[in-house]
Amino acid sequence: MATAQSLASDRYAVTDTRAGVAVKAVLVAVAIAAAAIGGERAGWRLFHEPGGRVLFLVTAAAAGGLLLVRSAQTHSQLVARFGRFGAIDLAHTALRAGLVGAVVVAGRATPAIVLACYAAASVATAAIALPRAMRGGASAAWLENARCRDLVRFLRIAGSTFAVGAIVARLDLFALALAATPVQLGLYSAAFTLATIPELLGSYLAPAFTPRILPYSRDGRIRRLFRSTQAVLVAIAVVATAICWATADRLVPALLPASYAPTTALLKVLIIAGLGGCITFPLTLHFVMFAAPRTFVLMDGVTAPLVFGANVWAAGRYGALGVACVTASSRLVKAALIQIYAARLASGSVESERTMTGSGRIDAAVGRLRLSTEP
């Protein structure tokens, strides 16, 4: 039985991987065509020099290669091969860094050449990792159009969430640019870069949790998984905050020039925002996206005007520190509300199952995760 389930998982994962590659190929083809047609004119307008077509074509190739690498990694998630996922990521990073380092040492590091290194690393990694993910399949047809349509429908929600979230996440910088000085903006950016490290670490944990969301919701285990995972993450966040506050006075001078000394106070505040992201990213974010995919778009749409207004006021009155306080408090409140909402979704396993698999709010492309993560 376990062998049969594993084979079924691999077949459906292959079919969905093919659908993803097909959709991405269309998007990349459109980008390449646009670069070939209008790249030179856009280059003149943006950079005031020739060579725009080549630069945009290389950029499109680099983006396409990266999308293919992500397809290979997504397949690894679908079949719960997390070691393979990490190996692909490490190989891609090592090859990209090696190529860029070689051209820098050779003194040939122009933007086009660096982007070409990115493209070569991505395409080479995908060429090795992706063929294995494309073999087999759940049906005789190599590509199922229905899977592609399902994926596109889901991407409309996911794309909107990403676009709105990316804009809202930068409202603090927009406010500082409008109402503060360039010095304040630079200090804030340096502190924010350090404070987002925990958030990045949280995002790297997500691939281990995402494939478990649907099967755990179906059999009622999601509540226990959610509570245990979030309890550990909150405990880690509390300890990390204490460590940051205790060491920031020595850490910042060791990492940044003396002119960035005011960054220390900003880091102590912004680390709260970064740890809020670390708590949310691994499990809560993706669970809510599966159970109620429009939640983040609605929340960001409602809160964005309020947060931006508060940031502009704080930037004009208190500078970077005021914006840091607004950012930390708003993200902490948002993280808390999302945790409460996710806990409510997870607490009713029957209702969560109905919402996630029967109401039509989750597209079939996402529903395939059920088959690909059978225990």
C-alpha positions in Angstrom: 0.0 0.0 0.0 2.8 2.4 1.0 4.6 1.7 -2.3 1.4 2.3 -4.3 0.8 5.6 -2.5 4.4 6.6 -3.2 4.1 5.9 -6.9 0.8 7.8 -7.1 2.4 10.7 -5.3 5.3 10.8 -7.8 3.0 10.6 -10.8 0.8 13.5 -9.7 3.8 15.5 -8.7 5.3 15.0 -12.1 2.0 16.2 -13.8 1.9 19.3 -11.7 5.5 20.0 -12.3 5.0 19.8 -16.0 2.0 22.3 -15.7 4.2 24.7 -13.8 7.0 24.5 -16.3 4.5 25.1 -19.2 3.1 28.2 -17.5 6.5 29.6 -16.7 7.7 28.9 -20.3 4.8 31.0 -21.6 5.7 33.9 -19.2 9.4 33.8 -20.1 8.6 33.6 -23.8 6.5 36.8 -23.5 9.3 38.5 -21.5 11.9 37.5 -24.1 9.7 38.8 -27.0 9.2 42.1 -25.2 12.9 42.4 -24.6 13.7 41.7 -28.2 11.2 44.2 -29.5 11.5 47.1 -27.1 14.6 46.3 -25.1 16.9 48.7 -27.0 14.5 51.7 -26.7 13.9 51.0 -23.0 17.6 50.8 -22.5 18.2 54.2 -24.0 15.4 55.7 -21.8 16.6 54.1 -18.6 20.4 53.9 -18.9 21.1 56.5 -21.7 23.4 54.1 -23.5 23.2 51.3 -26.1 23.0 47.6 -25.2 19.6 47.6 -23.5 18.3 44.7 -25.7 21.1 42.4 -24.6 20.7 43.4 -20.9 17.0 42.7 -20.9 17.3 39.5 -22.8 19.9 38.2 -20.4 17.7 39.3 -17.5 14.7 37.3 -19.0 17.0 34.3 -19.4 18.2 34.5 -15.8 14.6 34.8 -14.6 13.5 31.9 -16.7 16.3 29.7 -15.4 15.5 30.6 -11.9 11.9 29.7 -12.4 12.9 26.3 -13.7 15.1 25.7 -10.7 12.1 26.5 -8.5 10.1 24.0 -10.4 12.6 21.3 -9.6 12.6 22.3 -6.0 8.8 22.3 -5.9 8.7 18.8 -7.2 11.1 17.8 -4.4 8.6 19.3 -1.9 5.6 17.5 -3.5 7.3 14.1 -3.1 8.7 15.0 0.4 12.4 14.8 -0.8 13.7 17.6 1.4 17.4 16.5 1.0 17.0 16.8 -2.7 15.4 20.3 -2.3 18.4 21.4 -0.2 20.9 19.9 -2.6 19.4 21.7 -5.6 19.5 25.0 -3.6 23.1 24.5 -2.5 24.3 23.5 -6.0 22.6 26.5 -7.6 24.0 28.9 -5.0 27.5 27.5 -5.3 27.5 27.6 -9.1 26.1 31.1 -9.2 28.6 32.4 -6.7 31.5 30.7 -8.4 30.7 32.1 -11.8 30.2 35.6 -10.5 33.4 35.4 -8.4 35.3 34.2 -11.4 34.3 37.2 -13.6 34.9 39.6 -10.7 38.5 38.2 -10.3 39.0 38.4 -14.1 37.9 42.1 -14.1 34.9 41.5 -16.4 32.1 42.1 -14.1 29.7 44.2 -16.2 25.9 44.0 -15.5 25.2 41.9 -18.6 28.0 39.4 -17.8 26.9 39.1 -14.1 23.3 38.5 -15.2 24.6 36.0 -17.8 26.4 34.1 -14.9 23.0 34.0 -13.1 21.3 32.7 -16.2 24.0 30.1 -16.8 23.9 28.8 -13.2 20.1 28.6 -13.2 19.9 26.8 -16.5 22.7 24.4 -15.7 21.1 23.5 -12.3 17.7 23.1 -13.9 19.1 20.9 -16.7 20.5 18.5 -14.1 17.6 18.5 -11.6 14.5 19.0 -13.7 14.5 16.0 -16.1 14.1 13.5 -13.2 11.1 15.5 -12.1 9.5 15.4 -15.5 9.6 11.7 -16.1 6.5 9.5 -15.6 3.2 11.1 -14.9 -0.4 10.3 -13.8 -1.9 10.0 -17.3 -0.9 9.2 -20.8 -0.9 12.8 -21.9 2.5 14.5 -21.3 0.8 17.7 -20.4 -2.7 18.2 -19.0 -4.3 21.5 -20.0 -6.7 21.3 -17.0 -3.7 21.4 -14.6 -2.3 24.5 -16.3 -5.6 26.3 -16.0 -5.9 25.3 -12.3 -2.4 26.6 -11.7 -3.1 29.9 -13.4 -6.3 30.4 -11.4 -4.4 29.8 -8.1 -1.6 32.1 -9.2 -4.0 35.0 -9.5 -4.5 34.8 -5.8 -0.9 34.0 -4.9 0.4 36.7 -7.3 -1.9 39.3 -5.8 -0.9 38.4 -2.3 2.8 38.7 -3.2 2.4 42.0 -5.1 0.3 43.7 -2.4 2.5 42.3 0.4 5.7 43.5 -1.3 4.4 47.0 -1.6 3.1 47.1 1.9 6.4 45.8 3.2 8.2 48.8 1.7 5.9 51.5 3.0 8.3 52.4 5.7 11.0 53.2 3.1 8.6 55.2 1.0 7.6 57.2 4.1 11.3 57.9 5.0 12.1 58.9 1.5 9.2 61.4 1.6 9.4 62.8 5.1 12.9 62.2 6.4 16.5 62.7 5.2 18.7 60.5 3.1 20.9 59.8 6.2 17.9 58.6 8.1 16.9 56.4 5.2 20.4 54.9 5.0 20.6 54.1 8.7 17.1 52.6 8.7 17.9 50.4 5.7 21.1 49.1 7.3 19.2 48.1 10.5 16.3 46.6 8.6 18.7 44.4 6.6 20.1 42.9 9.8 16.7 42.6 11.3 15.3 40.6 8.4 17.8 37.8 8.9 15.4 35.8 11.2 12.6 36.3 8.7 14.8 34.8 6.0 15.6 31.8 8.2 11.9 31.3 8.8 11.3 31.2 5.1 13.9 28.5 4.7 12.0 26.3 7.1 8.8 26.6 5.1 9.6 23.8 2.6 9.5 21.3 5.4 6.1 22.3 6.6 4.1 23.2 3.4 3.6 19.7 2.0 2.2 18.5 5.4 -0.6 21.1 5.6 -3.3 19.4 3.5 -2.8 15.8 4.7 -2.6 16.9 8.4 -5.7 19.0 8.0 -7.6 16.1 6.4 -6.8 13.7 9.3 -7.1 16.2 12.1 -3.4 16.5 13.0 -3.0 20.1 11.9 -4.0 21.5 15.3 -1.4 19.6 17.1 1.3 20.4 14.4 0.3 24.1 14.5 0.4 24.4 18.3 3.7 22.6 18.8 5.4 24.4 15.9 4.3 27.8 16.9 5.1 27.2 20.6 8.7 26.4 19.7 9.0 29.4 17.3 7.6 31.8 19.8 10.0 30.5 22.4 12.9 30.9 20.0 11.8 34.4 19.1 11.7 35.5 22.8 15.2 34.2 23.4 16.5 35.7 20.2 15.1 39.1 21.1 16.8 39.0 24.5 20.1 38.0 22.8 19.8 40.7 20.2 19.1 43.4 22.9 22.0 42.2 24.9 24.5 42.0 22.1 23.4 44.8 19.7 25.8 47.3 21.2 28.7 45.1 20.3 27.4 43.5 17.2 26.6 46.7 15.1 30.1 48.2 15.6 31.6 44.9 14.5 29.5 44.7 11.3 29.1 48.4 10.3 31.3 51.5 10.1 31.3 53.9 13.0 29.1 56.3 11.1 26.3 53.7 11.5 26.3 53.8 15.3 22.7 55.0 15.5 21.7 51.8 13.8 22.0 50.0 17.1 18.8 51.5 18.5 17.0 50.9 15.3 18.1 47.2 15.3 16.7 46.7 18.8 13.3 47.8 17.6 13.2 46.3 14.1 14.3 42.9 15.3 10.8 42.5 16.7 9.4 42.9 13.2 12.0 40.3 11.8 11.1 37.8 14.5 7.4 38.3 13.9 8.1 37.2 10.3 10.1 34.3 11.5 7.2 33.1 13.6 4.8 33.5 10.7 6.7 32.2 7.7 7.4 28.5 8.2 3.8 27.3 8.8 1.2 30.0 9.6 1.6 31.9 6.3 1.2 28.9 4.1 -1.6 27.3 6.2 -3.7 30.5 6.0 -2.9 30.8 2.2 -4.3 27.3 1.8 -7.3 27.7 4.1 -8.3 31.2 3.3 -6.1 32.5 0.4 -7.5 36.0 0.2 -6.8 36.8 3.9 -3.5 38.6 3.4 -4.6 40.6 0.4 -7.6 41.9 2.4 -5.6 42.5 5.6 -2.9 44.4 3.7 -5.4 46.4 1.7 -7.2 47.5 4.8 -4.2 48.3 6.9 -1.9 49.8 4.3 -3.4 53.4 4.3 -3.2 53.4 8.1 0.3 52.1 8.3 1.6 54.4 5.6 0.0 57.5 7.3 1.5 56.5 10.6 4.9 56.0 9.0 4.8 59.4 7.3 3.8 61.1 10.5 6.5 59.2 12.5 9.2 59.9 9.9 8.5 63.7 9.9 8.4 63.9 13.7 10.9 61.3 15.0 12.8 60.2 11.9 14.0 56.6 11.4 13.4 55.6 15.0 9.8 56.6 14.8 9.3 54.6 11.6 11.0 51.6 13.2 8.5 51.7 16.1 5.6 51.9 13.7 6.9 49.1 11.6 7.7 46.8 14.5 4.3 47.4 16.2 2.3 47.0 13.0 4.0 43.8 12.1 3.8 42.4 15.6 0.1 43.1 15.7 -0.4 41.6 12.2 1.6 38.5 13.2 -0.5 38.1 16.4 -3.8 38.4 14.5 -2.7 35.9 11.9 -1.7 33.5 14.6 -5.1 33.8 16.2 -6.9 33.4 12.9 -4.7 30.4 11.9 -5.3 28.8 15.3 -9.1 29.1 14.8 -8.8 27.5 11.4 -6.7 24.7 12.8 -8.9 24.1 15.9 -11.8 22.7 13.9 -10.3 19.8 11.8 -13.6 18.9 10.2 -14.3 22.5 9.2 -10.7 23.0 8.1 -11.0 19.9 5.8 -14.2 21.2 4.3 -12.8 24.7 3.7 -9.5 23.4 2.2 -10.8 20.6 0.0 -14.5 20.9 -0.6 -15.6 24.6 -0.9 -13.7 25.3 -4.1 -11.5 28.0 -2.5 -8.4 26.0 -3.1 -7.7 25.1 -6.7 -7.1 21.6 -7.9 -3.5 22.3 -8.5 -3.0 22.9 -4.8 -5.2 20.0 -3.9 -2.7 17.6 -5.5 -0.5 18.2 -2.5 -2.8 15.8 -0.7 -1.8 12.9 -2.9 1.9 13.9 -2.9 2.3 13.9 0.8 0.6 10.7 1.9 2.2 9.4 5.0 
